[in-house]
Amino acid sequence: MTQEKEVGTKDALVKALTEKKARIGIVGMGYVGLPLALRYAAMGYRVFGLDIDREKVAALNEGRSYIEHIGPQLVKNACERGFTATDDFSLAAEADALIICVPTPLNRYREPDLSFVTGTMDSLVPFLRPGQVVSLESTTYPGTTEEELKPRMESSGFVVGKDVFLCFSPEREDPGNPEFVTSTIPKICGGQTPACLEVGLALYQQVIDKVVPVSSTRVAEMTKLLENIHRSVNIGLVNEMKIICDRMDIDVHEVIRAAATKPFGFVPYWPGPGLGGHCIPIDPFYLTWKAREYGLHTRFIELAGEINHAMPNWVVSKLADALNERGRAVKGSRVLVLGIAYKKNVDDVRESPSVEIMELLVARGAIVEYSDPHVPTFPRMREHHFDLRSVDLSAEAIQSYDALLLATNHDSFDYPVIKQHARLIVDSRGVFLERSANVVKA
Ligand SMILES: NC(=O)c1ccc[n+]([C@@H]2O[C@H](COP(=O)([O-])OP(=O)(O)OC[C@H]3O[C@@H](n4cnc5c(N)ncnc54)[C@H](O)[C@@H]3O)[C@@H](O)[C@H]2O)c1
């Protein structure tokens, strides 16, 4: 390629992105990819979504949403503006920008499973053409974009930074938080080369209010991990404080609320029944794995992981003690778990500690049911199965259980009614502030 052509390729792409004439393909129509696709569509771009899940593709093309906090009207609006979904990767050739939002889980050895990311890239490579940008949004260890995606993109003879462009721009979605939408969450962007960064900024600046450039894809990857590790470590700290406070008969939630009145130098984190969701229990271990390559141990991460991982068992032992004090064994007791989503006001059960708690209780012989207004039927999960439907919380139903275990503090639970009728509540979220004969904090 001549120098003029190289410049032309990049400049033409930047122009098309800035003028919203570019076509955007988003790969992975999940919690991250779908809102982003809708945002691009709302801002007037031509957008398509690529996903291997045909049910999701069909739903989107019918104007339906499968994510509770994304209303169907938003999908319908996007469809009216020309948004379509497909499982046909050849459409990638028509995109100017391809944004990858596929899962990055851990494998059974708790090591990074990059197969979704690398598999996606392998599917895209045959359709790459000069003048395209690929941006990875999936959370991953520093070096992934450079070591895994760049060689794949260059395998067809293109040069990244000249013919094609490559960025890493981590997602910062906070599902269920009404204070932020995709556009109002500042977005980090790192480019594989300075030209890649220029293209990346043009890609995001039209749809996100504030895009924060960083010097490399590795910095962008590490930034996302720091954000999530910061949460995991601080949650580990308050979970440890919870155990200490419990032994000392001090209410840890009262302590945190009091500490949070300090106007500087303290950020409140809240203890709970364990970590959940696709990010906090998983992402730190991407760094742990990569650090080993450098002969380093991630001691804070592993310690926090150990403490957080022990929480479901700790909560179950608090329940067992509380039942014991009432002359009952766990075995044969009827226990209702309140909330199986991993956090309040969402319908996402991935890695939810509630599910582990349900399994621990069943293993001890309890008869377990759940109530979660956001999850009417226990969903299909890879490693867990309960043939259950959410129980309606009538006074009669509440009274019928030996214990209610509050695992997820959804706003829609009627806490006064629960408190009035429950024989025993084991509260792992600090919802019930007052000491009370039927409430045990866990
Ligand atoms: N959910 C969050 O709140 C959140 C926040 C920040 C970052 N992230 C990160 O974003 C990434 C995506 O997370 P998510 O929550 O959107 O996951 P998700 O499971 O909701 O969605 C991923 C989608 O990718 C699809 N997919 C899988 N393999 C594919 C392939 N080869 N080609 C096309 N589509 C494929 C799946 O069918 C699914 O629809 C992860 O790396 C996650 O860590 C998630």
The ligand as a MOL file (V3000), in Angstrom:
LIG
                    3D

  0  0  0     0  0            999 V3000
M  V30 BEGIN CTAB
M  V30 COUNTS 44 48 0 0 0
M  V30 BEGIN ATOM
M  V30 1 N -22.7390 -7.7940 32.0680 0
M  V30 2 C -22.0460 -6.7810 32.5380 0
M  V30 3 O -22.5240 -6.0230 33.3830 0
M  V30 4 C -20.6370 -6.4820 32.0380 0
M  V30 5 C -20.0420 -5.2800 32.4320 0
M  V30 6 C -18.7760 -4.9710 31.9660 0
M  V30 7 C -18.0890 -5.8760 31.1520 0
M  V30 8 N -18.6710 -7.0500 30.7980 0 CHG=1
M  V30 9 C -17.8970 -7.9380 29.9190 0
M  V30 10 O -18.4670 -7.8840 28.6110 0
M  V30 11 C -18.3550 -9.1640 27.9890 0
M  V30 12 C -19.7360 -9.6520 27.5580 0
M  V30 13 O -20.5360 -9.7940 28.7180 0
M  V30 14 P -22.1180 -9.8840 28.6600 0
M  V30 15 O -22.5810 -9.7230 30.0620 0
M  V30 16 O -22.6680 -8.9900 27.6140 0 CHG=-1
M  V30 17 O -22.2860 -11.4010 28.1920 0
M  V30 18 P -23.6340 -12.1070 27.6620 0
M  V30 19 O -23.4740 -13.5620 27.9400 0
M  V30 20 O -24.8280 -11.3760 28.1810 0
M  V30 21 O -23.5970 -11.8500 26.1020 0
M  V30 22 C -22.6330 -12.3980 25.2710 0
M  V30 23 C -23.2850 -12.7340 23.9430 0
M  V30 24 O -22.2660 -13.1840 23.0520 0
M  V30 25 C -22.8080 -14.2400 22.2780 0
M  V30 26 N -21.7170 -15.0060 21.7090 0
M  V30 27 C -20.9330 -15.9300 22.3060 0
M  V30 28 N -19.9970 -16.3780 21.4500 0
M  V30 29 C -20.1910 -15.7250 20.2860 0
M  V30 30 C -19.5540 -15.7620 19.0320 0
M  V30 31 N -18.5150 -16.5550 18.7970 0
M  V30 32 N -20.0230 -14.9600 18.0630 0
M  V30 33 C -21.0950 -14.1470 18.2810 0
M  V30 34 N -21.7400 -14.0700 19.4550 0
M  V30 35 C -21.2860 -14.8560 20.4440 0
M  V30 36 C -23.7010 -14.9950 23.2310 0
M  V30 37 O -24.6700 -15.7580 22.5540 0
M  V30 38 C -24.3280 -13.8290 24.0240 0
M  V30 39 O -25.5280 -13.3820 23.4450 0
M  V30 40 C -17.6580 -10.0580 29.0010 0
M  V30 41 O -16.2770 -10.0420 28.7600 0
M  V30 42 C -17.9490 -9.3760 30.3160 0
M  V30 43 O -16.9680 -9.6660 31.2880 0
M  V30 44 C -19.9440 -7.3680 31.2210 0
M  V30 END ATOM
M  V30 BEGIN BOND
M  V30 1 1 1 2
M  V30 2 2 2 3
M  V30 3 1 2 4
M  V30 4 1 4 5
M  V30 5 2 4 44
M  V30 6 2 5 6
M  V30 7 1 6 7
M  V30 8 2 7 8
M  V30 9 1 8 9
M  V30 10 1 8 44
M  V30 11 1 9 10
M  V30 12 1 9 42
M  V30 13 1 10 11
M  V30 14 1 11 12
M  V30 15 1 11 40
M  V30 16 1 12 13
M  V30 17 1 13 14
M  V30 18 2 14 15
M  V30 19 1 14 16
M  V30 20 1 14 17
M  V30 21 1 17 18
M  V30 22 2 18 19
M  V30 23 1 18 20
M  V30 24 1 18 21
M  V30 25 1 21 22
M  V30 26 1 22 23
M  V30 27 1 23 24
M  V30 28 1 23 38
M  V30 29 1 24 25
M  V30 30 1 25 26
M  V30 31 1 25 36
M  V30 32 1 26 27
M  V30 33 1 26 35
M  V30 34 2 27 28
M  V30 35 1 28 29
M  V30 36 1 29 30
M  V30 37 2 29 35
M  V30 38 1 30 31
M  V30 39 2 30 32
M  V30 40 1 32 33
M  V30 41 2 33 34
M  V30 42 1 34 35
M  V30 43 1 36 37
M  V30 44 1 36 38
M  V30 45 1 38 39
M  V30 46 1 40 41
M  V30 47 1 40 42
M  V30 48 1 42 43
M  V30 END BOND
M  V30 END CTAB
M  END
